[in-house]
């Protein structure tokens, strides 16, 4: 049996705070500053591209 790790394509703000040492307010500040691109799925549900988040924390440039 093979153990495959499934990586999510999108993350909610709360999930980002569990993966990285930042608070939700920082995520929303970065979205306002254009460092992260919020994707509104429905009323009250906003997600962020997991690759864009990872690139931000690794210091890599992300094409917007």
Secondary structure, DSSP 8 states (H G I E B T S, - for coil): --------SEEEHHHHHHHSS--HHHHHHHHHHTSS-EEEEETTEEEEEHHHHHHHHHT-----
